[in-house]
Amino acid sequence: MAPMLDSERREFRKLVKRLERIRRELGWPQEKVAQLCGVTQETYSRWVRGKSEPDSSLVLAGLKSRVPALIAELEAAQRKIEQILREIEELKGGE
């Protein structure tokens, strides 16, 4: 397996930062995002903290192929949460 290039490392860091920002906005545990990325929570945590990264450009390619679906799932969850909160507010207004 070919090691990651510096440009791939930078791209990886950007992906992880974006996933982590969305995860925090949704209040999801790291374990959920790690599972969707196909890694353990410990691995994902090390990625977030910058303590490790994939040792192969193949791993990065696999992660990149999952990112669009992962972000879509996170955004769909966020929209669903927002809809539920609106419905709760509407119910409160009818009391």
N, C-alpha and C positions, 0 to 999 in steps of 0.2 A: 504494500500500500504506500502510495506517495504521501509524504508529509505535507501539511498545509503550507501554502505560501503566505507571506506577510499580508498580501491583499485579502486572502481568504480568512486570515485571522481577524483582520479588521471587520470584514463582512460578518463573521461569526459573532463578534462582540456586539455589533449593531443588532443582529437578530435576537440575541439573548436580552439585550437591554429593552428592545421593543416588547418581547414576550413578557418580561418581568414587569414592565410598566402596565401592560394590560392586565396581567395577573393581579397586581396590587389594586388596580382600579376596581376589579371585580371582587376582590377579597377572597380569591381562591387560594387554597394551600399550594405550596410548591409541588407537592406530591401529584396533584392533578395535572399540572402542566408537564411535569417530568414524564408522567405516564403517557400523555399525548405525544411527547417527543420520543418516546421509546427508550428512555433511560431511567435510572433510579433517582429518587429524590436527592440522595447524596451527591450523585453526579451533577444533577441540575444545580444544586446549591453551590457546588464548587465552580461551575460555569459562571453563575451569577456573581460570585465573589472574585472571579478572575483567577482562581487558584488552579484551574485546569481547563482544558479545551480538548476537542477531539484530536487524536493523533494522526488523522488521515483526512485527506480531502474527500475521500469517499463517504466518510461519516458526515462531513459538512454537506455534501451533495444530498445525502439522504434526509438530513434535517431540513435543508432548503426545500426539498420536494414536499415535506409535510407542513411547512410553515403556512402556506395559503389556507389549507384546510383547518389548521389549528387556529389561526387568527379568525377565520370565518366562524368557527365554533365559539371562540371566546366572545366575539362581537354579538353573535346570536344569543348567547347566554346573557350578555349585558342588556340587550334589547328586551329579552324576556323578563329580566329582573325589573327593568324600568317600567314595563307594562304592568307587572304585578303591583309595583309601588303606586302607580297611577290608579289602579283599580281599588287599592286599599284607601287611598285618599278620597276617591269618589264615594266609597262606602261610608267613610267618616263624615263626609259632608252631608250625607242623607240622614244622619242620626238626629 
